[in-house]
Amino acid sequence: MVKIIKKKIMKSNLLKLHLEKSSKSLKKFHKFIWTKKMSVDEPVIDKQHQSLLNEFNLLIDSIHPHSSLSENRRLLDFVQKYVQDHFTYEEAYMKKLGYPNLKQHKNIHDNFEKFVLKYSREFDNSLYSKTTPEHLISDKLIHLREECKKFFGDWLINHIMTMDHKYAVYAKKHPLKSNLPKISKITKKIKQELISEQRKPIEHISKLKLKNKNKKGYIQTGILGFDALIEQGIPKGDLLIVAGGTGSGKTIFCLQTLVNKAKEGSKCLYMSLEESEEKLVTHMEDFDWNPKDLIKKGKLKLLRINPFDITRNVDALLAKQKGELLIDIEPVILPKDYSSPDFIVIDSLTAIASAFTSKDESYRIYIEQLFRFLEKTKATCFLITETGQIPKIFSPTGVEEFLADGVVVIYNLKHGNVRENAIEILKMRGAVHQKKIVAMQITNNGIVIYPNQEVFSEM
């Protein structure tokens, strides 16, 4: 026993030494500064170049042994979107000029965009491959930071001073007579983003809008990035399991979806078996969702039910199954003043299962009845289940996930000495969806998902 304790202490000290060594190795770099020599005499492009250099500085600074994975991912995602936005504007400018080398310049842009995507994947592969915590935080971080500096900042400065200056020279000889296209939302907001103390995630959903967003028969959650993972949307009237471990963000995901749908005019019902209505309201107010206004308008209803009240109906349900009871008994009673909701959340099936201690067969009969009842309501339903942080089954018995039309899994992953959230659409009947685990962040305004930031893990 003493040997085991000593071994753990030695390992802990070794990890601390590696952290200190890594911190010293990752010395502050000389930040990239935009100078007048870099100007291409086009105000918007000059401003975009300055902003890009600032973003690269932030990204490089964020990569260190104590870094926040969610912040790393947010910056990577932002840089990727902003690079695309800048290149689109710059190429439109060159096209307006009639610049003869546009095709060659565009090819260079395309290759750089590919590198940004490749770097993002390398970031995952390097940090989250099968390594010990000691290796996780040392040489690989130094390598990633140097790569970031070399291929982001150094590349951009070299590109501005050579390729961009060529079209600037051409522009002086062939000045524009017409106005350029309007600057995109990302460009307009960049200055505000740079000076904001609490940097909010960029609303990149504008880049990810679906062609069939309003197609009849499908619904959108309104959660940034999530709807981009499904080709058309969630089939209307589906029953979805939302599974995940403690603190992963299941409740936030469901509440945020209901708030978004309630704001659109849908009737939304949240049935909690654990938290009180007051606690849920406070929870939503923490994200500035203004739930009281939606409740007052009758678009959102929060209801707390006792799981043991449900079990009192079990004998009646069993009697009905045997044909001994003629009256209908429903597994869940919807509020009389809130009939026919468009969306229903039940939080959680795990709490219901706990009330059926040593009554597995009764629980299964109940779940079948519950699913049939919810199907009859024609509401789109989200059923929360509590699992391990990396689950192998996604519901109390494993039966529920087969009965459900879809399964959304939210992870709270640990990589070495840091944690991050991720999300996956494991199953979605009748809807084409992306089959990958992607990064998720819980911000001051709710959940944001990064569809292009794939999480690689030992799952």
C-alpha positions in Angstrom: 0.0 0.0 0.0 2.8 2.4 0.9 4.6 1.6 -2.4 1.4 2.4 -4.3 1.0 5.8 -2.5 4.7 6.6 -3.1 4.3 5.7 -6.8 1.3 8.0 -7.1 3.1 10.9 -5.3 6.1 10.4 -7.7 3.8 10.4 -10.7 2.1 13.6 -9.4 5.5 15.3 -8.9 6.6 14.2 -12.3 3.5 15.7 -13.8 4.1 19.0 -11.9 7.7 19.1 -13.2 6.5 18.6 -16.7 4.0 21.4 -16.4 6.6 23.8 -15.1 9.1 22.7 -17.8 6.4 23.2 -20.5 5.4 26.6 -19.2 9.1 27.7 -19.3 9.5 26.2 -22.8 6.5 28.1 -24.1 8.0 31.5 -23.7 6.0 34.6 -24.8 6.6 35.1 -28.5 6.9 38.4 -30.3 3.4 39.3 -31.3 2.5 39.9 -34.9 2.0 43.6 -35.5 0.4 45.2 -38.6 2.4 48.1 -40.0 1.7 50.6 -42.7 4.2 48.8 -45.0 1.6 46.0 -45.1 -1.2 48.3 -46.4 -2.8 47.4 -49.7 -4.6 50.8 -49.8 -8.0 49.2 -49.4 -9.4 50.1 -45.9 -11.6 47.0 -45.4 -8.8 44.5 -46.4 -6.3 46.4 -44.3 -8.6 46.2 -41.3 -9.2 42.5 -41.9 -5.4 41.8 -42.1 -5.0 43.6 -38.7 -7.8 41.6 -37.2 -6.4 38.3 -38.5 -3.0 39.0 -37.0 -4.7 39.8 -33.7 -6.6 36.5 -33.9 -3.5 34.5 -34.6 -1.8 36.2 -31.6 -4.7 35.2 -29.3 -4.7 31.6 -30.7 -0.9 31.2 -30.2 -1.1 32.7 -26.7 -3.9 30.3 -25.8 -1.8 27.1 -26.5 0.0 26.3 -23.2 -0.1 23.5 -20.6 -2.9 25.2 -18.6 -5.0 26.1 -21.7 -8.7 25.8 -21.8 -9.7 23.3 -24.6 -13.0 25.1 -25.2 -11.1 28.4 -25.7 -8.6 26.7 -28.0 -11.5 25.3 -30.0 -13.4 28.5 -30.1 -10.4 30.4 -31.4 -9.6 27.7 -34.0 -13.2 27.8 -35.2 -13.3 31.6 -35.3 -10.0 31.8 -37.2 -11.2 29.3 -39.7 -14.5 31.2 -40.3 -12.8 34.6 -40.4 -10.1 33.4 -42.8 -12.8 32.2 -45.2 -14.7 35.5 -44.8 -11.6 37.6 -45.5 -10.6 35.5 -48.5 -14.1 35.8 -50.0 -14.0 39.6 -49.7 -10.5 39.9 -51.0 -11.3 37.7 -54.0 -14.4 39.8 -54.7 -12.2 42.9 -54.6 -9.7 41.4 -57.1 -12.5 40.3 -59.4 -13.9 43.8 -59.4 -10.4 45.1 -60.3 -10.2 42.6 -63.2 -6.9 41.4 -61.6 -5.3 39.0 -64.1 -3.7 36.7 -61.5 -6.9 36.1 -59.5 -6.9 32.3 -60.2 -3.4 31.9 -59.0 -4.1 34.0 -55.9 -7.3 32.0 -55.2 -5.4 28.7 -55.3 -3.0 30.0 -52.6 -6.1 30.9 -50.5 -7.6 27.5 -51.0 -4.4 25.8 -49.9 -4.2 27.9 -46.8 -7.8 27.1 -45.9 -6.9 23.4 -46.2 -4.0 23.9 -43.9 -6.1 25.6 -41.2 -8.4 22.6 -41.3 -5.5 20.2 -41.2 -4.0 22.1 -38.3 -7.2 21.8 -36.4 -7.2 18.0 -36.9 -3.5 17.8 -35.9 -4.3 19.7 -32.8 -6.8 17.0 -31.9 -4.6 14.1 -32.9 -1.6 15.4 -31.1 -3.3 16.2 -27.8 -5.8 13.4 -27.6 -4.0 10.4 -28.9 -3.0 7.5 -26.6 -0.3 9.3 -24.5 0.4 9.6 -20.8 -0.4 12.9 -19.1 3.4 13.6 -18.9 3.8 13.6 -22.7 0.4 15.3 -23.3 1.6 18.7 -22.1 5.2 19.1 -23.2 6.8 18.6 -26.6 3.6 18.4 -28.5 2.3 21.7 -27.2 5.6 23.4 -28.1 5.4 21.9 -31.6 1.8 22.9 -32.1 2.5 26.5 -31.0 5.5 26.8 -33.3 3.4 25.4 -36.2 0.7 27.9 -35.4 3.2 30.8 -35.4 4.9 29.7 -38.5 2.0 28.8 -40.7 -0.5 31.4 -39.5 1.2 34.6 -38.6 4.4 34.2 -40.6 2.4 33.0 -43.6 0.0 35.9 -43.5 2.7 38.6 -43.3 4.7 37.0 -46.1 1.5 36.7 -48.2 0.5 40.3 -47.6 4.0 41.6 -48.4 4.3 39.6 -51.7 1.0 38.4 -53.3 -1.3 41.0 -51.9 1.0 43.9 -52.8 0.9 42.7 -56.4 -2.8 43.4 -56.7 -2.3 46.6 -54.7 0.1 47.8 -57.4 -2.4 46.7 -60.1 -5.2 48.6 -58.3 -3.2 51.9 -58.4 -3.0 51.6 -62.2 -6.6 50.4 -62.6 -8.7 52.1 -59.9 -12.2 50.8 -59.1 -15.3 52.8 -60.3 -18.0 50.8 -58.5 -18.7 49.9 -54.9 -17.6 46.6 -53.4 -20.0 44.1 -51.9 -21.1 44.7 -48.3 -18.9 43.5 -45.5 -20.2 40.3 -43.8 -21.4 40.1 -40.3 -18.2 38.6 -39.1 -16.2 41.5 -40.4 -18.5 44.1 -38.9 -18.3 42.5 -35.5 -14.6 41.8 -35.4 -13.6 45.1 -33.7 -16.1 44.6 -31.0 -14.9 41.0 -30.5 -11.3 42.1 -30.1 -12.0 44.7 -27.3 -14.6 42.7 -25.4 -13.3 41.4 -22.1 -15.7 38.5 -22.2 -15.2 37.3 -25.7 -18.5 35.7 -26.8 -18.5 32.9 -29.4 -19.0 34.2 -32.9 -22.4 33.5 -34.3 -21.0 31.3 -37.0 -24.4 29.7 -37.7 -24.9 32.3 -40.5 -22.3 30.3 -42.4 -24.1 27.0 -41.7 -27.7 27.7 -42.5 -29.5 24.8 -44.1 -31.2 25.0 -47.5 -34.2 23.1 -46.2 -34.5 25.0 -42.9 -38.2 25.7 -43.3 -39.1 22.5 -44.9 -42.4 21.1 -43.6 -42.0 18.1 -41.3 -38.6 19.1 -39.8 -37.7 21.3 -36.9 -34.6 23.2 -35.9 -33.3 23.5 -32.3 -31.9 27.0 -32.8 -28.7 26.0 -30.9 -25.7 27.5 -32.7 -24.0 24.8 -34.7 -26.2 21.8 -33.7 -28.7 22.2 -36.6 -25.8 22.1 -39.1 -25.1 18.5 -38.0 -28.5 17.4 -39.5 -29.2 17.8 -43.2 -32.9 18.8 -43.0 -33.6 19.0 -39.2 -35.2 16.8 -36.6 -38.3 15.0 -37.9 -41.3 16.7 -36.4 -43.0 14.5 -33.7 -39.9 12.4 -33.0 -38.9 11.0 -29.6 -35.2 11.8 -28.8 -33.1 10.5 -26.0 -30.6 13.2 -24.7 -28.0 11.2 -22.9 -24.9 12.2 -20.9 -23.0 12.3 -17.6 -23.4 14.7 -14.7 -22.6 18.3 -15.7 -22.4 17.6 -19.4 -25.1 20.1 -20.3 -28.2 17.9 -21.0 -30.7 20.1 -19.1 -29.2 23.3 -20.7 -29.5 21.7 -24.2 -33.2 20.9 -23.7 -34.1 24.2 -21.9 -32.4 26.2 -24.6 -34.2 24.3 -27.4 -37.6 25.0 -25.6 -36.8 28.6 -25.2 -35.9 29.0 -28.8 -39.1 27.2 -29.9 -41.3 29.2 -27.5 -39.9 32.4 -28.9 -41.0 31.2 -32.3 -44.6 30.7 -31.0 -44.6 27.0 -30.2 -46.1 25.6 -26.9 -43.4 24.0 -24.9 -43.7 21.9 -21.8 -40.8 21.0 -19.5 -41.6 18.2 -17.0 -38.9 17.8 -14.3 -38.8 15.0 -11.8 -36.0 16.5 -9.8 -35.7 20.3 -10.0 -38.4 22.8 -8.9 -40.0 25.3 -11.3 -38.3 28.1 -9.4 -34.9 26.5 -9.8 -35.4 26.0 -13.5 -36.4 29.6 -14.0 -33.3 30.8 -12.1 -31.2 28.5 -14.3 -32.6 30.0 -17.5 -32.3 33.6 -16.1 -28.6 32.9 -15.6 -28.3 32.7 -19.4 -30.5 35.8 -19.9 -33.2 33.8 -21.7 -36.1 35.8 -20.0 -38.3 32.7 -19.3 -40.9 34.6 -17.2 -42.0 36.5 -20.3 -42.5 33.2 -22.2 -44.3 31.6 -19.3 -46.6 34.7 -19.0 -47.5 34.4 -22.7 -48.3 30.7 -22.3 -45.6 29.5 -24.6 -43.5 27.8 -21.9 -44.7 25.8 -18.9 -42.5 24.2 -16.3 -43.9 21.4 -14.2 -42.4 19.4 -11.4 -43.7 15.9 -10.9 -43.0 13.3 -8.2 -41.6 10.0 -9.7 -43.3 8.1 -6.9 -46.6 9.5 -8.1 -45.9 7.7 -11.3 -45.3 4.4 -9.7 -48.7 4.6 -8.0 -50.2 4.1 -11.5 -48.1 0.9 -12.1 -50.6 -1.5 -10.6 -53.3 0.1 -12.6 -51.2 -0.1 -15.8 -50.4 -3.8 -15.1 -54.1 -4.5 -14.5 -55.0 -2.8 -17.8 -52.4 -5.0 -19.6 -54.1 -8.1 -18.2 -57.5 -6.8 -19.2 -58.7 -6.4 -15.6 -59.2 -2.6 -15.8 -61.6 -1.0 -18.3 -60.7 2.7 -17.8 -57.7 4.3 -19.5 -54.7 5.1 -17.3 -52.1 7.4 -18.8 -48.4 7.0 -17.8 -48.0 10.8 -17.5 -50.7 13.3 -16.9 -50.4 16.5 -19.0 -51.7 19.7 -17.4 -55.3 20.3 -18.2 -54.6 24.0 -18.9 -51.7 23.1 -21.3 -53.1 20.4 -23.7 -51.5 19.6 -27.0 -47.9 21.0 -26.5 -45.7 21.1 -29.6 -42.6 20.2 -27.6 -42.2 18.1 -24.4 -39.1 17.5 -22.3 -39.0 14.8 -19.6 -36.1 15.2 -17.1 -35.3 12.4 -16.6 -36.0 8.8 -17.4 -33.3 7.9 -15.0 -35.3 9.5 -12.1 -38.4 7.5 -13.2 -36.3 4.3 -13.3 -35.1 4.9 -9.8 -38.7 4.8 -8.5 -39.0 1.3 -9.9 -36.4 -0.3 -7.6 -36.5 -4.1 -8.0 -39.4 -3.8 -10.4 -37.5 -4.0 -13.8 -40.5 -5.7 -15.6 -42.9 -3.1 -14.3 -40.5 -0.3 -15.5 -40.3 -1.8 -19.0 -44.1 -2.0 -19.3 -44.3 1.6 -18.1 -41.7 2.8 -20.6 -43.5 1.1 -23.5 -46.7 2.8 -22.4 -44.9 6.2 -22.0 -43.5 6.0 -25.5 -46.9 5.1 -27.0 -48.5 7.9 -25.1 -45.9 10.5 -26.3 -46.3 9.4 -29.9 -50.1 10.0 -29.7 -49.4 13.6 -28.5 -47.6 14.2 -31.9 -45.2 16.5 -29.9 -41.5 16.5 -30.5 -40.1 15.0 -27.3 -36.7 15.1 -25.6 -36.2 12.4 -22.9 -33.1 13.1 -20.7 -31.1 10.1 -19.4 -28.2 10.1 -16.9 -25.2 8.0 -18.0 -21.5 7.7 -17.4 -19.3 10.4 -19.0 -18.4 7.9 -21.8 -21.5 5.7 -21.9 -21.8 2.2 -23.4 -25.6 2.3 -23.0 -27.6 5.5 -23.3 -30.6 4.8 -21.1 -31.5 3.1 -17.8 -32.1 -0.3 -19.3 -30.8 0.1 -22.9 -34.3 -0.6 -24.2 -35.3 3.1 -24.3 -32.7 4.0 -27.0 -34.1 1.4 -29.3 -37.7 2.7 -28.8 -36.5 6.2 -29.4 -36.3 7.8 -32.9 -33.1 9.5 -32.1 -30.2 9.6 -29.6 -28.1 12.7 -28.9 -25.1 12.1 -26.6 -23.4 14.9 -24.7 -19.9 14.1 -23.3 -17.8 15.7 -20.6 -14.4 14.4 -21.7 -11.1 14.4 -19.8 -7.9 14.8 -21.7 -4.9 14.6 -19.4 -5.5 17.4 -16.8 -8.3 19.2 -18.6 -12.0 18.6 -19.5 -14.1 19.7 -22.4 -17.7 19.1 -23.6 -18.5 17.4 -26.9 -21.7 16.2 -28.6 -22.7 13.5 -31.0 -25.9 12.6 -32.9 -25.7 8.8 -32.4 -29.0 8.1 -34.1 -31.7 10.0 -36.0 -34.3 8.0 -37.9 -35.5 9.7 -41.1 -32.8 12.3 -41.1 -29.4 12.3 -42.7 -26.9 13.5 -40.1 -23.1 13.8 -39.5 -21.6 10.9 -37.7 -18.9 12.4 -35.6 -18.2 13.8 -32.1 -17.7 17.6 -32.2 -16.7 20.2 -29.7 -19.3 22.0 -27.6 -19.0 24.9 -25.3 -21.3 26.2 -22.5 -21.1 30.0 -22.6 -22.8 32.8 -20.7 -25.6 32.7 -23.3 -26.0 29.0 -23.5 -24.6 26.1 -25.7 -22.6 26.7 -28.8 -21.5 23.8 -31.0 -18.5 23.8 -33.4 -19.5 21.4 -36.2 -16.0 21.6 -37.9 -14.1 21.0 -34.6 -14.1 17.2 -34.5 -13.1 15.6 -31.1 -10.8 12.6 -31.3 -10.8 10.6 -28.1 -10.2 7.1 -26.7 -13.8 6.1 -26.8 
